């Protein structure tokens, strides 16, 4: 088994070899991780230059001759379960994606959807991570953490971060991402959202999709998920703490206590997805607004929360 120190060293070597957001954007033509699955087939067919070998292997999923990846720690990557080496070829077993100063581990972008698939990060992950309030807290609890996108993107937000997920495969991938990134204060455990019982100043969740008819669609909510989520989030929020959730607007109960600031970002003609900032201990207030995504601001952020709180955001159209 690869030790934490060895994983951290592997991650450092991968970053040094060019597995960085800047290099990925220059190589793929986009800085949006969520857009990369649509580019993977073309990217994996390229004959990479040595500086792009890590990107081709671990992001695009290209199968490469061993002599093209000599700069990478292949033996260590094999030992960690990240790649496989067969004869003179090397192929990634998972995706390893540069995310800020971290490395995120997920299933390869071209794999079919399935109930245990640890999916490539989509825009919902970015919406949640970019909506998290700044500042240093003692504790952060991420419910249904998946590959731990938010903690890997924003590890500076708490001295101790605990992620929990019911998918053992997601737990394994999240632990690998934390290890490669050298984030020692991030702990990932297996369990249901209803199992959490610790108190944290920040509680987050990128919630699954309720009432999804296709059982093979990733992150579809099982029966009673949201009842357990809201109860757990309220129970685990420290006095004065904040809960931030990405979910459908329909999944947010009207009777939540305290203050709720809700920003819907999808157009009126589609299912309403939103970010909820919830402070259970604050005076009762519920504000719901909508903000159109733009090329300059493609994701929800803290400015939206402030606009909703100040009443300067257009209210949600009831139709």
Buried (B, 14 or more C-beta within 10 A) or exposed (E): EBEEEBBBBBBBBBBEBBBBBEBBBBBBEEEEBBEBBEBBEEBBEEEBEEEBBBBBBBBBBBEBEBEBBEBBBBEBBBBBBBBEBEEEEBBBBBBBBBBBBBBBBBBBBEBEEBEEBBBBBBBBBBBBBBBBEEEEBEBBBBBBBBBBBBBBBBBEBBEBBBBBBBBEBBBBBBBBBBBBBBBEBBBBBEEBBBEBEEBBBBBBBBBBBBEEEEEEBBBBBEEEBBEBBBEBBBBBBBEEBBBBBBBBBEBBEEEBEBBBBBBBBBEEEEEBBBBBBBBBEBEEEBBBBBBEBEEEBBBBBEEBBEBBBEEEBEEBEEE
